[in-house]
């Protein structure tokens, strides 16, 4: 298994079966509260991916049940040729500094980022909460492409920004952050996803460059989840959940960590959504 494969972390069905066999909180009812502490390596951008997944939303998402669903978009339609698309936006999404999301914010973000995998010709606001996307070439997969981890919607299209200055509409608001070192965020009260995501009160992600030190931090209870490229002395030293196996692990977690049935594998740490989708059992 390559390093990239290991960093893919959890596959959906296989992960659920594996963790259930290990006695983990797989597909149990999510619980609200507590702190989720995650240790990651410096390389691979895992800190930034998970942090931005906590702070920002996208137009669509591959949700915790594995299905494509609207996130900031509530519905979408396309012309028969799949070249022109209309998206209707939710009206209860609010940026962390208090500004209500509008179509202009999405247009600004798409103007900066484009759409990976599609050639975007124009993005136009048709109203405060509706936008029109026109592609150079037809693409029936556009809603899936907009669920990509990089398709973030920010205030006035201000991307990229440092983690400490990140302002999005996600479940978590930045409390403190330092690039390449740590990220701490608190759950947004009254968020539109309340009751469906954003379970823990606080998420803390810490960079620990040495894999053996990450393993030790997990074993001694200083973190709840650790990205690990190999067993690193964890075997037979505690009841942990391993993926893909104890012989070639990519991630280890304490037994009181709860995860959804389907876990994203396109980028590490549940497609960067570990903060809003995992919980403490």
C-alpha positions, 0 to 999 in steps of 0.5 A, spaced: 500 500 500 502 506 498 503 512 502 497 516 498 493 510 499 494 510 507 493 517 507 486 516 504 484 513 511 477 510 511 473 507 505 466 507 506 463 500 507 470 496 509 471 501 514 465 500 518 465 493 518 472 493 520 471 498 526 464 494 528 469 488 529 474 492 533 468 495 538 468 502 535 462 507 535 460 505 528 453 508 526 451 509 533 447 515 535 451 521 535 452 524 541 453 532 542 459 535 546 466 534 548 472 535 545 475 531 539 483 532 539 486 530 532 494 529 531 496 529 524 503 529 521 506 536 518 506 533 511 500 532 506 496 538 508 492 534 513 491 540 518 489 545 513 484 540 510 481 538 516 481 545 519 478 548 512 473 543 512 470 545 519 470 552 517 467 553 510 462 550 506 461 548 499 455 548 494 454 540 495 457 535 499 457 527 499 454 527 506 455 522 511 450 517 508 455 517 502 449 520 497 450 527 494 446 532 497 446 540 497 450 544 502 449 551 501 445 549 495 438 547 496 436 545 489 439 545 482 437 544 475 440 544 468 439 545 461 438 539 457 445 539 454 448 540 461 452 546 459 447 551 463 446 550 471 441 554 476 442 553 483 438 555 489 441 557 495 439 556 502 437 562 506 439 560 513 447 560 512 450 565 515 458 567 515 461 567 522 462 574 523 454 575 521 453 576 514 448 572 511 450 568 505 448 570 498 449 568 491 454 574 490 459 570 495 458 564 491 460 568 485 466 571 488 468 564 490 467 561 484 471 566 480 477 565 484 477 558 484 473 556 478 471 548 478 476 543 478 474 538 473 470 543 469 471 549 465 467 555 468 465 560 463 461 565 467 458 565 474 452 570 475 447 572 481 440 571 478 438 574 485 440 574 492 439 566 493 440 564 486 445 563 481 447 561 474 453 557 472 455 556 464 460 551 462 464 552 456 463 544 455 457 540 457 458 536 464 453 532 467 457 531 473 458 538 475 454 537 482 459 532 484 465 536 482 462 542 487 462 537 493 470 537 492 474 539 498 477 545 495 470 548 492 470 552 498 465 558 499 468 564 503 466 571 504 467 575 498 471 570 495 477 571 499 481 565 498 486 563 500 487 566 507 491 564 513 487 559 518 487 564 523 483 569 519 478 564 516 471 566 516 466 561 513 459 558 514 461 552 517 459 548 523 466 551 527 468 558 528 476 559 529 478 560 536 486 560 534 490 557 529 497 557 527 499 555 520 503 548 520 502 547 528 495 547 530 488 549 529 482 550 535 475 551 533 468 552 537 461 549 534 457 555 532 451 556 536 444 555 532 448 553 525 443 550 520 446 543 520 444 543 528 442 536 529 445 533 523 452 535 524 457 538 528 457 534 534 463 536 538 463 542 542 470 543 540 475 540 535 483 541 536 488 539 531 495 539 532 501 537 528 506 532 531 511 531 526 514 524 529 509 518 528 512 515 534 510 521 538 503 521 535 502 514 537 504 515 544 500 521 545 494 517 542 496 511 547 497 516 553 490 519 552 492 526 549 489 525 543 483 521 540 485 520 533 492 520 530 494 519 523 499 513 523 503 511 517 505 504 521 503 501 527 509 505 531 508 501 537 501 501 538 500 494 537 497 490 543 498 496 548 491 499 548 484 498 545 484 502 539 481 502 532 486 501 526 485 502 519 486 499 514 489 494 519 493 493 525 499 491 520 499 497 515 495 502 519 493 509 516 489 512 522 488 510 529 482 512 534 480 511 541 474 506 542 470 512 544 470 516 538 464 515 534 464 515 526 458 515 521 457 509 517 460 512 510 467 516 511 469 520 505 476 517 502 477 522 497 482 526 501 484 525 508 480 525 515 473 524 512 474 528 506 476 534 511 470 533 514 472 529 521 470 536 525 463 536 523 461 529 522 465 525 528 463 525 535 465 523 542 462 517 544 
